[in-house]
Amino acid sequence: MPRSEPDGEPGFYVAIGASGPKGLDDIQRLLARLPRDLPAVVLICVHRPFDKVSHLREILQRHSPLPIHLAQDCERLLSGRGYIGEPDAHLCLAERGLCGLIADPENLHRNRTVDVLFRSIAEHAPGRFIGVVLSGGLDDGARGLAAIHEAGGLTMVLTPQPAPAMGMPENAIRYDGPIDFIGSPEAIAAKITERAREAARPC
């Protein structure tokens, strides 16, 4: 069951970024290994055509024990749920554990939507959060993951592909700051679960 902390804000956030068919497959594999009672909010960003109907929620729900929700602007985010935005309304975290959606009908953010999400987590999460970069082209997520590291969050990246491939995981590792964990989607899911449960234990 989704839960919230006594003050109304979730205690842990996980932000996941990916792009392309391989990135979507990575997310499906990761979600499939998360427990239904994960004590964390899971925020998911996947690059998609901004001018087409998206079926991402239905696709992810087929593999996810967590319920996947299409986020609404200013709604309170609850632990034990996954959230996505619309192709032209980018998901981010706002103050006090609320969802923020950035309207982008002109596609101005293009391939920087993972950075948008990660930077919002670094700014607004209450100290306990994870950023995850999975497969995708170019370097979206690298700057945002560095911001998460700088703000004291955990950083996780998919195991890089052999050279000469240079996509999102490789660029995230090379950009700035150490990465806390590198592994497969399944290994990352196990580490997320471990850290989220550790954070949820009473002191």
TORMAR-456680 format. One record per residue: x, y, z of N, C-alpha, C in turn; residue in three letters. Coordinates in steps of 0.02 Angstrom, whole numbers, plus 50000, padded with zeros to 5 digits. Example, Ala and Ser with C-alpha at 12.3 -4.5 7.8 and 13.67 -1.06 7.14 Angstrom:
2
506604971650390506154977550390506604983550390ala 506424988850354506844994750357506455000250394ser 
//
This chain:
203
500434994050000500005000050000500445006250000met 500265011349961500635017649964500585020650034pro 501115023850055501095027050120501425033850116arg 501295037950165501645044350170501895044950241ser 502375049250251502655050350317502165054450359glu 502255054450425501795058050469501695065350450pro 502215068650423502145075650405501855076550336asp 501655071050304501345071450238501825070750181gly 502485070950194502965070450141503285063450141glu 503375060350083503725053950081504435054650108pro 504715049150132505375049350160505925048050112gly 505785045450052506305043450005506055044149934phe 506505046449890506335047449819506835043849776tyr 506595040749722507015037649672506835040649605val 507315043649570507205046649504507585042549453ala 507245040349400507535036049350507485039449282ile 508035039449244508035042449178508315037649126gly 508005037649066508225033249012507955035948947ala 508175032948892507945035048826507985029148778ser 507525029148729507555024148676507285017348696gly 507235012748649506975005948662507375002248716pro 508035002848713508444999448764508325002448833lys 508265009048836508125012148900507455010048928gly 506955009548885506295007248907506335000148934leu 506714995948900506804989048923507154988948991asp 507654993249000508004993649064507514995449120asp 507095000349107506605002549158506124996849176ile 505884993349125505434987749138505774982449181gln 506394980949166506764975949205506864978349277arg 507024984749286507124987449353506474987349393leu 505944989949363505304990149398505064983249419leu 505184978349377504944971549391505254968749454ala 505834971349475506184968849534506064973049596arg 505674978349592505514982249651504924979249688leu 504944979149754504384976349792503774980849791pro 503194977849798502574981649798502554986649856arg 502874985049911502854989449970503474993849975asp 503804995449920504404999549922504255006149958leu 504635007850010504505014150046504835020150013pro 504635021449951504925026949913504445029049858ala 504495035349838504175037849777504645036549719val 504395033849664504805032449605504575037049549val 505025041349526504875046149473505265044049410leu 504915043349355505195040249295505165045249237ile 505735046049203505765050349144506055046449086cys 505685045949030505915042648969505815047548912val 506315048448870506235052648812505705049648766his 505225053948745504685051748700504535057248650arg 504255055548592504025060748545503515065148580pro 503625071748579503195076248618502525077548584phe 502455075748520501845077348484501435071148467asp 501545065648503501175059548490500865056948555lys 500325053048548499995050048606500475044948636val 500545045148702501005040548736500605035048773ser 500865028948769500565023348806501055020848858his 501495025348881502025023248927501755020348992leu 501235023449019500975020849083500755013649076arg 500385012149024500135005249015500715000449004glu 501225002548967501804998248953502174996749018ile 502305001849059502665000749121502254996749170leu 501604997749172501194994249221501194986649211gln 501304984449149501314977249135501874973749174arg 502394977349191502984974249222503094976449294his 502704981249318502854984349382502384982049438ser 502654979449493502234978249552501954984649581pro 502324990149573502074996649596501544999249548leu 501025002349571500555005749526500895011649493pro 500805012349427501115017849389500565022949375ile 500705029249394500215034549388500455039949340his 499995042749302500135048649262500075054549310leu 500625057849324500635063049376500215069049357ala 499915072049408499535078149401499885083849436gln 499895089649406500245095349435499975096849505asp 500425097649552500285099549621499975094049663cys 499935087949636499685082449678500225080249727glu 500005077349784500485074749832500725067949809arg 501375067049808501675060749787501705055949845leu 501535049749834501495044749887502005039149876leu 502285036949932502735031249929502375025049905ser 502755020549873502455014449847502115015249781gly 502255020849747501965022149681502505024649633arg 502405023249569502825026049517502445031349479gly 502795036649457502475042249423502845043849358tyr 502455045649307502735048149245502375054649227ile 502685058649183502365064649157502095063349087gly 501885068549054501675068148984502265070048940glu 502255068048876502805070048832502915077548828pro 502385081548834502455088848831502345092248898asp 502385088348953502325091049021502795087049065ala 503395089849077503935085949106503875085349182his 503995079349205503925077749276504505080649316leu 504335083549374504855085649421504555085649491cys 504985086449540504765086949609504735094249629leu 504185096149661504115103049686504185103049762ala 504045108549794504115109149866503605104849902glu 503785102849964503335099350010503085092649982arg 503485089249942503295082749917502745082849865gly 502665088549832502155089049780502455087849711leu 502035085749665502245084949596502255091649560cys 502755092449517502755098249473502785095849401gly 502395098949358502415097349286502615103749249leu 503125103249207503365108949169503075108449098ile 502595112849083502295112849016502815114648964ala 502835110848910503345111948858503055110448789asp 502535114148769502215112648705502665113748645pro 503185117748652503645119148598504265114548599glu 504265109848647504815105048652505495108548663asn 505495113648705506105117448717506625113448755leu 506395109048800506875105148840507165099248800his 506815096948751507045091648706507355085948746arg 508005084848737508335079148768508675080948834asn 508375085648871508635087448937508125086248992arg 507635082148980507095081149029507315077049089thr 507815072649081508075068949138508445073749185val 508845078249156509175083349197508665087549236asp 508115089349204507595093249237507335089549299val 507185083049291506935079149347507465078549402leu 508075076749383508595075649433508745082049472phe 508775087649439508925093949474508365095749522arg 507755094249504507195095649551507245091249613ser 507465085049604507555080549661508105083349706ile 508655085349676509205088049716508985094249755ala 508545098249726508335104449758507805103349812glu 507325098849799506735098549842506665092249885his 507035087049871506965081049913507265082249982ala 506965079250033507185080650101507785076450122pro 508305076150082508925073150103509035065850087gly 508515062250067508595055050054508325053649984arg 508785052649937508545051649868509085048249827phe 508875045149772509315041549727509165043949656ile 509685044949617509625046149545509905040249507gly 509545038049455509745032149417509755033849343val 510325032749310510375033549238510425026749205val 509955025349159509945019149121510125020649048leu 509985016149003510205016848933509885022848899ser 510255025548851510015031048810510605034248775gly 510455037948722510975041348684511145048148716gly 511705050848695511935057448716512075057648791leu 511955063448823512195064248892511665067048940asp 511025066548922510515068848969510575064849033asp 510505068149089510555065049155511225066049188gly 511755067249149512425067949178512465073949225ala 512225079749203512245085749245511785085049305arg 511195082249294510735081349349510985076449401gly 511315071049378511595066249425512155069349466leu 512555073749435513065077349472512745081849525ala 512175084849510511825089049559511565084849617ala 511335078749602511095074349655511685072449701ile 512245070849671512845069249711513035075149755his 513035081049726513235087149764512755088449822glu 512115086549813511615087749866511585082049917ala 512035077149910512065071849960511655065649944gly 511395065249883511015059349863511455053849837gly 511155048049825511505042349797511435042349721leu 511965040249687511955040149614512085033049590thr 511675030849542511725024049515511685024349439met 512085020149406512135020249334512165013149308val 511835012049251511875005549218512595004049198leu 512784997649201513444995649179513564997949108thr 514105001649095514225004349028514314998948976pro 514155000548914514264996148858515004996448837gln 515254991248805515944991548781516054997348733pro 516655000048733516825005348685516725002648614ala 516535007048566516555014348569515885017548588pro 515415013648616514775016548634514865022048686ala 514515027748676514525033248724513825035948731met 513455033348778512775035448788512685038448857gly 512065038348882511915041448946512315038449004met 512365031849010512755029149067513495031249064pro 513795030549006514505032248999514635039649014glu 514215043948988514295051049000514175052949072asn 513705049649105513575051049176514185049249218ala 514495043649202515085041649240515665046449229ile 515755048849168516325053049152516215060349170arg 515595062449183515465069649188515775072849249tyr 515535071249309515785074749369515535071049431asp 515995069449475515815066549539515775058949535gly 515925055549590515905048249591515195045449586pro 515155039449559514515035849555514505030749612ile 513965030449650513935026049708513845018749689asp 513505017349634513385010349616513295009849541phe 513615004749512513555003249440513374995949434ile 512844994449395512644987449388512094986649338gly 511804980649336511244979049292510604982049320ser 510064982349280509424984749307509204980949368pro 509304974349368509104970249425509524971849487glu 510174972749477510614974449534510454981349561ala 510304986049517510104992749539509454992449579ile 508974988449556508344987749592508454985049662ala 508894980149668509044977349734509354982549780ala 509814986549752510134991749792509644997249812lys 509194999149766508675004049783508255001549841ile 508044995349837507614992449889507984992449956thr 508604990449955509004990250017509064997150047glu 509245002250007509335008950034508685012050057arg 508135011050019507495013850039507255010850105ala 507345004350113507135001150175507565003250234arg 508215004250222508645006850274508405013750296glu 508235017950249508015024750265507345024750303ala 506935019650291506275019450322506285016750393ala 506845013650413506885010850480506915016450532arg 506565015550589506605020550642507315021050668pro 507515027150685508195028150711508255025350782cys 
//
